[in-house]
Amino acid sequence: MKIVVLGATGNVGTAVLRRLHAAPEVTHIVGVSREGPEREGEPYEGVEWHTVDVAAKESTAALAEILAGADAVIHLVWLIRPNRDFALMHETNVDGLVHVLDAVVLAGVPQIVYPSSLGAYSRGPKDRAVDESWPVGGVETSHYNVQKAETEAVLNRFEEAHPGVVVTRLRPGFLFQADAAPEIGDYFFGALVPKRLIARLRLPVLPFPEKFRFQTLHTDDVADAFWRVIQHRAGGAFNVAAEPVIGADGVAHVLGARRVLPVPPALVRALVAITYRLRLQPTDPGWIDLADAVPIMDTTRIREATGWSETVSSLEALRQLVDNLDGGEGLGNREHRTRSPLV
């Protein structure tokens, strides 16, 4: 099988390459990114590399040539910075998807696999899990949610126009691996909070937003989900997350805190908004709205349709992130510093 991975140097892309190398059915791996890998070795060796910026209008023809003969394409490109430039992000995240889909048609690729997100969902419950039929309207104050919801609409229109192409969208929780921890820390904390301090600090009391509950997943496990939906030619949407759902107690356990101090989400949002406006840190308040709004996802469908299951618990994935925030160069790619650390 020939598999093409777009955005192959990012958090998920590197894990997908590792998973594809381990699959005996895969005989030809093609990696595509804007700049290509900056170093040699695992997981980049044995990959045919091309440099293409999917945001460019002229990228469709080049992509179609690269995709020719592919059994599936995994499209992982997502721009998350500069998060003050919505138009620039839209060119890559939404227009770029359109260019890729046009190339899929030109090349006759039978399946496209796309990482949507829990962030595509509209506001939902935290006390029960919802399946893939929950509305994907996003949260209007989060650029990430809005653009993920827009790409879902693009995929819907593509499916209607091209019923012969299997369209698969995974909606994972927050994605963590040790190698990507420095980039994730850089994006969400910047220079305001020393990442070495976060990695080593053990607070006796953890201030935590009231009722915040979220789902995480190790990047290697979502990579396995990408491979399994290709193996099974499984189309449609799939929620992907590890157990257990993480709340205040889980975060406190990972950080070594003995007690949780509930704080109002509005207070957290106000603090983030002020420090973001003053350019003290790079996280815009839309991420707080996302965490507050997105529902808990039911992952039954991916487990039953493909036999997928996590190998790393959500708590261990979070622990790997925290323990490696000060881990040096991380993935070591300049490109990854502007692409989504969650993808």
N, C-alpha and C positions, 0 to 999 in steps of 0.2 A: 504493500500500500504506500502511496505517496500522500503525505500530510504536510500542508503548508501552515505555518504558524506566523501570524502577523502580530508584531509587538513581542518578539521572541526573547528580548533581553530584560523584560520587566519581572516583577514579583511572581506573577503566575506563569509568564512565558518561560522562565528558566526551569520552573518545576515541571511544566508540560514537556519541555525538551527531555528532562530526565525520565519522565514516564514513557515517552515515545521510544527512547533508546532501549528501554526494558521490554518493549513489546515486540515479539518475534515477527508479528504480522507486518510491522512497519519496516519497509525496505528503503525508503527515501524520505528524509526530513528536510524541509526547506524552511529557513528562517528569514523573516523580513522585519526590518526595523528602519528607523529614520537614519541612524548613524552606524548601526552594526555593533557587535561586541567590542569592548576595549581590551579584552584579554583573551588568551587562548586556553584550551583545556576544557574540563568538564564544566557545564554540559554542552559547550558550544562545538566541540570537535565532532567531525562526522556530519556536520550540517552544511547544506548548500546555502550560502548567504546572499541576500540582495538588500540594497538600501533603497527604500521608497518612502516618501512622505505621503500618506494616504489623504492628507488634507488638500494636496495639490489637485486642481481640476484635471490635469493631464495624467494623473496617476492611474486612471482606469486602464488605459491600454497597456502600460507596463505591468500592472497587476495581472491582467488577463493572460499575458504571455507567461508570467511566473506560475499562474494557477493551472495552466494547461496540463491535463492528464492527472490532476489531483483527485484523490478519492474524497477528501474533505479539507476544508479550510477552517482554522480556528482564529477568529479575529479578536485580538486582545488589546488593540491600541486604544488608549484613553488618556487624554490630556487633563491634568488636574491643576496645573500651575502654568502661567500666573492666574490665580483665581480671581483677580480683579478685572480680568479681560474676558468677559463672557463671550464676545464675538470670536476671539481667537480659539477658545475652547470649543465653541460650536463648530468651527471649521473642521477641527480634527474629529470630534466626538460624534457629531451628527452627519455633517457633509461627508466626512471620511467614510462613515458606514455606507452611505449611498454609493460612493465611488467603489467600495469593495463589492457591494451587491451587484452593481453593474458589471464588474469584472467577473463575478461568479457566473452570471448569465452568459457573457461572451465566451468564457472558457468551458462552459458546460459542466461545472463542478456539481456533483449530486448532493452535497451536504455542506451547510455552513453552521458552525457552532459559535455562539456569541455569549460573552459574559454580561448578562444584565446584572441585576443586583437586588438585594433586599431593599436598597434605596430607591428602586422604581415604584415600590408600593405606596399607595395612599395611606393616610393615617389609619392605624389599626390597633387591635387589642394587645395588651401585654400579659393578660391573664389566661389566654388560650392561644392555640396555634391555628393559623389559617393556611389553606392550601393555595395552589397556583391560580385559582379563580378569583382571588382577592383583587380588587381594582388596582391598576398600575397608573395612577394619576400623579404620583410624586407628591412632594411637599413644596409649595411655591416659593418658600423663602430659602430653599437649598438649591444651589445651582447644580449640584451633583444629582439630586433627585429629579429635578426638572429635565435635565438632559438625558438621564437614564430612561425616564418615562417617554421622552420624545423618540428615543431610539427604539423603544418597544413599539410605538406607533408606526415607525418606518418598517420594522420587521413585519408587522401585521399587513401592511399594504403590499409588501414584497411577497408574502405567502399567498395572498389572494391573486396576485398577478402571475405567479410562477409556482403553481401547485406541484410541479414535478421535482422541485428542490426541497429536500428535507431541511427545515429550519429548526434549529435547536437553540434554546436560550437557557442558560443556567442562571439562577438567582442565588448566589452564595451570600453567606454572612461575611463579616469582616475577615480578611485573609491575612494570616501571619505566618512568617517563617523566620528563623534566626538570621539568615543571610540578608533579609530585607529590613531588619529592625532599624539599622541606622538611618535609612532613607525615610522610613515611616516616622521615626522620631523627629527627623529634620523637618518633615512637612508639618506635623501637628504641633510641635513645640518650638521649632526654630532655636534662636539663641536665648529666649526668655528664661527657659528652665534648663539647666545643665542636664544633659541626658545621662551622664555618669551618676548624677544625684538620683535620678528616677530609678536607675538600674540597681542602686545599692541602698537607697533609703528604705528604712522599715519604720513606718509610722505607727505609733500606738493607737491613734485615732484617725480614721479615714473619712474626710468629708466626701459625700457622694450624693448626686442628685436623686431626689425621691422618685421611686417607682421606675428608675431606669433599668431596663433589662435588655440584653442584646445577645446575639449569636455570633460565634466565631468559628474558624475552620483553619486547619493547617493547610498551607499552600500545596503541599504534596498530595493531600487528600482531594482537593478540588481538581488537581491535575489528573488524578485517577478518574474522577467523575467525567472530565472532558474526554478521556480515552474511552470510557465505557459507553457513553452515548454514541460515539462513533462506531464502536464494535457492534452495538445493537441497532444502529441506524435509527435511533430513537429521536423522534421529533417532538416539538412542543416545549413547554416550560417546565423547569425542574428546580424546586427549592433545594439548596444544599447547605447543610450546617451540621456541626458536631454537637454532641451532648456533653454536658448539660447546658441549658440556657443560663447565661451568667447575669447575676444581679450584684447587689452591693456586697453580699457575703462572699461571693466568689472572688470579686476583685480584692476584697480585704484579705482573703486567704492567700492569694498570689503575692500581694504586697507585704504580707506579714503583719497587717494591722490587727489589733486585738478588739477594736470596737469601731462601729460605723456611726458617723454623725450625719443624719439626713439633712440635706440642704435643698431649698426650692430650686427647681430647674430654671426659673426666671432669673434668679440671682446668678447662677452659673452663666446663663446666656449673656446677661448684662456685663459680667466681667470679661467674657471672651470678646464681646462686641467692642468694648472700650479698648482693650489691649490690641485688638485687630485694627481698629481705626487709627490708633497711635503707631501702628506698624511695629509693635513690640513682639508680636508673634504672628505666624502665618495662617492660623486657623480662623476662618470666618464663622460667624455665629450660626450659619446655616447647618453646620455639622451638629450643633447642639439640637437644633430643630429636628434633624434627621434621626438622631439617637432617641429623642423624645417621642417621635411619631411612628416610626416603622413598627409593623406588627411582628409578633413571634411567628416563625414559619414552620409549617408541618413538612417534614422531609420524607414522608411515606412514599411518594411517587418514585423518586430516584432510587430508593432502596428496593422497591418491588420490581421496577422495570429493568434495572440493570444489575442488581445484586451489590450495589455500592454500599459501603459502610466506612466510617472513619477509622483510622488507625491511631489518631492522636486526639485526645479529648480537647474540648474547648478550653478548659483551664490550663492544660499543658501548652496549647498553642499560645495563649496569652502569656504564660510564664516565659516561653521562649522569646517572645517579643520584649518583655520587660528586662530579662536577663542580658539581652544583647543590644540594647539601645546604644551603648557606648562601644560597639564592636568594630569600630574602624571604618573601612571603606564600604562594607556591606556588599551589594552586588557589583559595585565598582564600575557602573556605567553612567556617564554624564547624562545620557538620554533619560535614564530612570529618575533623575532628579526633577524632571518636569512632567514625566508620565505618572500615572496614578500609582502610588505605592500600595494601594489595595488591589490593583490589577497588574 
